[in-house]
């Protein structure tokens, strides 16, 4: 063997070996040494020198690993403080106090040359929340106030008593005297059924690939129909193809409050609502609900007395939705600065001809060419206020003296 092979130091040109590779090489050499006879001393010597060389390489690799671990360990705040120059100056008496500003610690590990990051371009698909997050739905409340009488024709009518022609002839009659007669008048009221419809066009692929989305679209169509019905029950003007709502002229009794009807010096909106409630009771009906816009209900909750105290509870409590023994129904269907008190079960009737119907059609315009389906939701109904005196309200504004 030449002198170069006897050298224990590894050549810089030799390939670097990892710890696992070195340990495996040492094990192989020990196996060979055990198998080699004592007569072959030259081979034993060579194997022993190679074992020593590998052992030194293993020691060198282990020492480098320890240094790397020490280098990447994050120093604590205390360690960085005692190593600072200000602390050393205080210890040696060169300073009376020591201050050390601790910056945000930064990992001292060397950055990877080619780090593996999240690939762009949608390789990793984002998590999608199941279903569809719907927008806000306005609560529907008005329709449930009125009784319903289903019909099977396209019009309805009812006979209404004419109170102006009512004569009550009842009286005490002496024995053998003539009994008095009474009389009354009647008026025939008629109404027609109106159709409220809502349509959309949906691709057949969407219906097949996204049944939940298609169902949501259908749900929106249905809600749109019911929303229009609710608005018509309140503010419909009775024109062609429209309902006549409860705020139309002649459909309710205006409160017509004056300053003589309310307290002279301390009138509030609460007094105005009580005045309307009383007018319903004077017409021999029993009011059961007060309708208000949510903004106006909020205004009422802000009302304070002359001492600055709230009439309806206080900010740390929830004011009950009730006034004068009647429940408050806040609904955006009622216009702002309007209100209505009424016996809604006696005041009006809904006349449904056809309930909510959802249908789908492929044969519509160019649907067949474009693989589209037309979805239609519709209702047919009528509405009539039979007893306007059972409803009283109007502007939610205190009257002003004209004197």
C-alpha positions in Angstrom: 0.0 0.0 0.0 1.3 3.5 -0.8 1.7 6.3 1.8 -1.3 8.1 0.3 -3.6 5.3 1.3 -2.2 5.3 4.9 -3.2 8.9 5.5 -5.9 9.3 8.0 -7.1 12.7 6.7 -9.7 12.5 3.9 -8.8 13.9 0.6 -10.7 17.0 -0.5 -11.4 15.3 -3.8 -13.1 12.3 -2.2 -16.9 12.4 -2.2 -18.5 13.5 1.1 -20.2 10.8 3.1 -23.2 11.0 5.4 -23.3 9.5 8.9 -25.4 6.6 7.8 -23.0 5.7 4.9 -19.9 6.0 7.2 -21.4 3.7 9.8 -22.3 1.1 7.2 -18.7 1.2 5.8 -17.3 0.7 9.3 -19.5 -2.3 9.8 -18.4 -3.9 6.5 -14.7 -3.4 7.5 -15.2 -5.0 10.9 -16.9 -8.0 9.2 -13.9 -8.4 6.8 -11.4 -8.1 9.6 -13.2 -10.8 11.6 -13.1 -13.0 8.5 -9.4 -12.4 7.6 -6.9 -14.9 9.1 -3.9 -13.8 11.1 -1.6 -14.9 8.3 -2.7 -12.1 6.1 -1.3 -9.3 8.3 -1.0 -6.9 5.4 -4.7 -7.0 4.7 -5.5 -6.6 8.4 -3.3 -3.5 8.6 -5.0 -2.0 5.5 -8.5 -2.6 6.9 -7.5 -1.1 10.3 -6.2 2.1 8.7 -9.4 2.4 6.6 -11.5 2.0 9.8 -9.5 4.7 11.5 -10.1 7.0 8.5 -13.8 6.4 8.5 -14.0 6.9 12.3 -12.4 10.4 12.0 -14.9 11.3 9.2 -17.8 10.2 11.4 -16.5 12.4 14.3 -16.1 15.3 12.0 -19.7 15.0 10.7 -21.1 14.7 14.2 -19.2 17.9 15.3 -20.5 19.8 12.4 -24.1 18.8 13.3 -23.6 20.1 16.8 -22.4 23.4 15.5 -25.4 23.7 13.2 -27.8 23.0 16.0 -26.1 25.7 18.1 -26.2 28.2 15.3 -30.0 27.8 14.7 -31.0 27.9 18.4 -32.9 31.0 19.2 -31.3 33.0 22.0 -33.5 34.0 24.9 -34.0 37.6 25.9 -31.9 37.0 29.0 -29.0 35.6 27.0 -29.1 38.5 24.5 -29.2 41.0 27.5 -26.1 39.7 29.3 -24.3 39.6 26.0 -25.1 43.3 25.2 -22.5 46.0 25.5 -24.6 48.1 27.8 -24.8 45.2 30.3 -21.0 44.6 30.2 -20.4 48.3 30.7 -22.6 48.3 33.9 -20.9 45.2 35.2 -17.4 46.8 34.8 -18.6 50.0 36.4 -18.4 52.1 33.2 -22.2 52.8 33.3 -24.8 53.3 36.1 -27.6 51.5 34.3 -28.1 49.2 31.4 -30.8 49.3 28.7 -31.4 46.7 26.0 -34.0 47.0 23.3 -35.3 43.6 22.4 -36.1 43.5 18.7 -38.3 40.8 17.2 -36.3 37.7 17.0 -35.5 36.5 13.6 -34.8 32.9 12.8 -31.1 32.7 12.0 -31.4 29.5 9.9 -30.1 29.9 6.4 -32.8 30.2 3.9 -33.4 27.4 1.5 -32.1 28.1 -2.0 -35.1 26.6 -3.6 -38.0 26.5 -1.1 -41.1 24.5 -1.9 -44.1 26.8 -1.8 -47.8 26.6 -2.6 -48.1 26.5 -6.4 -50.1 29.1 -8.2 -52.8 28.5 -10.7 -55.3 26.6 -8.6 -53.2 23.4 -8.2 -54.3 23.2 -4.6 -58.1 23.7 -4.6 -59.5 26.1 -2.1 -62.0 24.9 0.6 -65.5 25.7 -0.4 -68.2 26.1 2.2 -71.1 23.7 1.5 -74.3 25.0 0.2 -75.2 28.6 -0.8 -74.9 31.5 1.6 -78.2 33.4 1.0 -78.7 37.1 1.2 -81.1 38.6 3.7 -84.8 37.8 3.4 -87.3 40.4 4.5 -89.7 38.7 6.9 -93.2 38.4 5.5 -95.9 39.2 8.1 -98.9 41.0 6.6 -100.6 38.1 4.8 -100.9 36.1 8.0 -103.0 38.8 9.6 -106.0 38.2 7.4 -108.4 35.2 7.2 -108.4 33.2 3.9 -111.3 31.9 1.8 -110.2 29.8 -1.2 -112.3 30.1 -4.3 -112.5 28.3 -7.7 -113.5 31.2 -10.0 -111.7 34.2 -11.4 -113.8 36.7 -9.4 -115.5 37.0 -6.0 -118.3 39.0 -4.5 -119.9 39.6 -1.2 -122.9 41.4 0.2 -122.0 44.2 2.6 -124.4 45.9 4.9 -124.9 49.6 4.2 -124.8 51.2 7.7 -126.1 54.5 6.4 -129.4 52.8 5.6 -129.7 51.0 8.9 -132.9 51.8 10.8 -133.3 50.2 14.2 -137.1 50.3 14.8 -137.0 48.3 18.1 -139.1 50.1 20.8 -141.3 49.4 23.8 -144.9 48.7 22.6 -148.0 48.9 24.7 -150.4 46.1 24.8 -152.4 45.9 21.5 -150.1 48.6 20.0 -148.6 48.5 16.6 -145.2 46.8 16.4 -142.5 49.0 14.8 -140.5 48.0 11.7 -136.8 48.2 11.2 -134.9 48.3 7.9 -131.4 48.1 6.5 -129.7 48.4 3.2 -127.2 46.2 1.4 -124.4 46.7 -1.1 -122.9 44.1 -3.5 -119.1 44.2 -3.5 -117.1 42.6 -6.2 -113.5 41.9 -6.9 -111.3 40.1 -9.4 -108.5 37.6 -9.1 -105.0 39.0 -9.9 -102.0 37.0 -11.1 -98.5 37.6 -9.6 -95.7 35.8 -11.5 -91.9 35.5 -11.5 -89.7 33.8 -14.1 -86.1 32.9 -14.7 -84.2 30.9 -17.3 -81.7 28.2 -16.1 -79.4 26.0 -18.1 -80.1 22.3 -18.2 -76.4 21.7 -17.3 -76.9 23.8 -14.1 -79.9 21.8 -13.1 -78.1 18.5 -13.7 -74.7 19.6 -12.2 -75.9 21.9 -9.4 -79.3 20.8 -8.1 -78.8 22.8 -4.9 -78.2 25.9 -6.9 -81.2 25.3 -9.1 -83.3 24.7 -6.1 -82.1 28.0 -4.6 -83.0 29.9 -7.7 -86.5 28.4 -7.5 -86.7 29.4 -3.9 -85.8 33.0 -4.8 -88.6 33.1 -7.4 -91.1 31.9 -4.8 -90.0 34.5 -2.3 -90.2 37.2 -4.9 -93.8 36.5 -5.6 -94.7 36.5 -1.9 -92.8 39.7 -1.4 -94.8 41.5 -4.1 -98.1 40.2 -2.6 -97.1 41.6 0.8 -96.4 45.0 -0.6 -99.6 45.0 -2.6 -101.7 44.1 0.5 -100.3 47.3 2.2 -99.8 49.8 -0.6 -101.6 48.5 -3.7 -103.6 51.2 -5.5 -106.2 48.9 -7.1 -105.3 49.9 -10.6 -105.5 47.3 -13.5 -103.8 44.0 -12.5 -103.2 45.3 -8.9 -104.7 44.7 -5.5 -106.3 47.4 -3.4 -104.1 47.6 -0.2 -105.1 48.6 3.3 -103.5 52.1 3.0 -105.6 53.0 -0.1 -108.2 55.6 0.3 -111.5 54.2 1.7 -109.8 51.0 2.9 -109.1 52.2 6.4 -110.3 55.0 8.8 -107.8 57.9 9.1 -107.2 58.8 12.7 -107.8 62.5 12.0 -106.4 63.5 15.4 -106.4 67.1 16.3 -104.9 69.0 19.3 -108.3 68.7 21.0 -108.1 64.9 20.9 -104.6 64.7 22.6 -103.2 66.2 25.8 -102.7 69.9 25.5 -99.2 70.3 26.7 -97.5 66.9 26.8 -98.9 65.0 23.8 -96.7 62.1 22.5 -96.8 59.6 19.7 -98.0 57.1 22.2 -101.1 59.2 22.7 -101.7 59.3 19.0 -101.6 55.5 18.8 -104.0 55.3 21.7 -106.4 57.7 19.9 -106.4 55.4 16.9 -107.0 52.3 19.0 -109.9 54.0 20.7 -111.6 54.8 17.3 -111.4 51.1 16.4 -113.1 50.3 19.6 -115.7 52.9 19.1 -116.7 51.1 15.9 -117.3 48.0 18.0 -114.2 46.1 16.9 -111.4 44.6 19.0 -108.0 45.8 17.8 -105.4 43.1 18.0 -102.2 44.4 16.3 -100.3 47.7 15.8 -98.3 47.8 12.5 -95.2 50.1 12.4 -92.1 50.4 10.4 -89.0 49.3 12.3 -87.5 52.8 12.1 -90.6 54.3 13.7 -90.6 51.6 16.4 -87.0 52.6 17.1 -88.1 56.2 17.4 -90.7 55.3 19.9 -88.2 53.5 22.0 -86.1 56.7 22.1 -89.0 58.8 23.5 -88.2 60.3 26.9 -90.2 62.2 29.5 -89.4 65.7 30.8 -86.9 64.2 33.2 -85.0 62.5 30.5 -86.1 59.0 31.4 -87.2 56.6 28.6 -90.8 55.7 28.4 -90.1 52.1 27.2 -87.5 50.6 29.4 -83.9 51.8 29.2 -80.7 51.1 27.1 -79.8 48.2 29.4 -83.0 46.3 28.8 -85.2 45.2 25.9 -88.5 47.1 25.5 -91.4 44.7 25.1 -93.0 45.0 21.7 -96.3 46.2 23.0 -98.3 49.4 23.4 -101.6 49.9 25.2 -101.9 46.1 25.6 -101.5 45.4 21.9 -98.5 43.7 20.2 -96.3 45.7 17.9 -95.5 44.2 14.5 -92.5 46.0 13.1 -92.3 45.4 9.3 -90.7 47.2 6.4 -93.9 46.7 4.5 -95.4 49.6 6.4 -94.0 53.0 5.0 -92.0 55.1 7.4 -94.0 57.6 9.5 -97.2 55.6 9.0 -99.0 53.3 11.4 -102.2 51.2 11.5 -104.1 49.8 14.5 -106.8 47.3 13.6 -108.9 44.2 14.1 -107.3 42.5 11.2 -109.4 39.3 11.6 -112.6 41.3 10.9 -111.3 43.9 8.6 -110.4 42.1 5.3 -110.2 38.7 3.5 -107.8 37.0 1.2 -109.3 35.2 -1.7 -106.8 32.7 -3.1 -107.7 31.2 -6.5 -104.4 29.3 -7.0 -101.7 28.7 -4.5 -98.0 29.0 -5.2 -97.2 27.0 -8.3 -93.7 26.4 -9.7 -93.4 25.1 -13.3 -90.6 24.4 -15.7 -90.8 24.7 -19.5 -88.2 23.6 -22.1 -90.4 24.9 -25.0 -90.0 28.7 -24.5 -88.4 31.0 -27.1 -85.0 29.5 -28.1 -84.6 27.3 -25.0 -84.2 24.1 -27.1 -81.4 25.6 -29.1 -79.5 26.8 -26.0 -80.3 24.0 -23.6 -82.2 26.3 -21.3 -85.3 25.7 -19.1 -87.7 28.5 -18.1 -88.8 28.4 -14.5 -92.0 30.2 -13.5 -93.5 30.8 -10.0 -96.9 32.4 -9.7 -100.0 32.9 -7.5 -103.5 34.0 -8.2 -105.5 35.7 -5.5 -107.8 38.6 -4.6 -108.0 40.9 -1.6 -110.9 42.9 -0.2 -111.3 45.1 2.8 -114.9 44.6 4.0 -114.8 46.7 7.2 -112.7 49.8 6.9 -113.7 51.0 10.3 -111.8 48.0 11.8 -108.6 49.7 10.7 -107.5 53.1 11.9 -104.2 54.9 11.4 -102.4 57.1 9.0 -99.5 59.5 9.5 -97.4 59.0 12.6 -97.1 62.7 13.3 -98.6 64.8 16.1 -101.2 67.3 14.9 -100.4 71.0 14.9 -102.8 73.6 16.3 -104.4 75.8 13.7 -105.6 78.3 16.2 
